[in-house]
Amino acid sequence: MFTDGFIDQIGGKDKKRFKRNNLKNLLLQLQNSTMYDQGIILQETFENWLAARTDVSQSQIDDILVTGVKIT
């Protein structure tokens, strides 16, 4: 589960939103990783997305919440 904060972040070299499909694809790629690794990769992806902006004067535009549940 996640809020719209991650997908609405403006970043990348083209200063576009991350978008729902990008997050969905990322989560699908992570599904076989440990919960810990998933958290690290999500954090790194987010930081890299913001860092790739050409205009670094813009800050994070929304709060972000991503929650994972392990079903065994």
Secondary structure, 3 states (H helix, E strand, C coil): CECCHHHHCEECCCCEECCHHHHHHHHHHHCCCCHHHHHHHHHHHHHHHHHCCCCCCCCCCCCCCECCCCCC
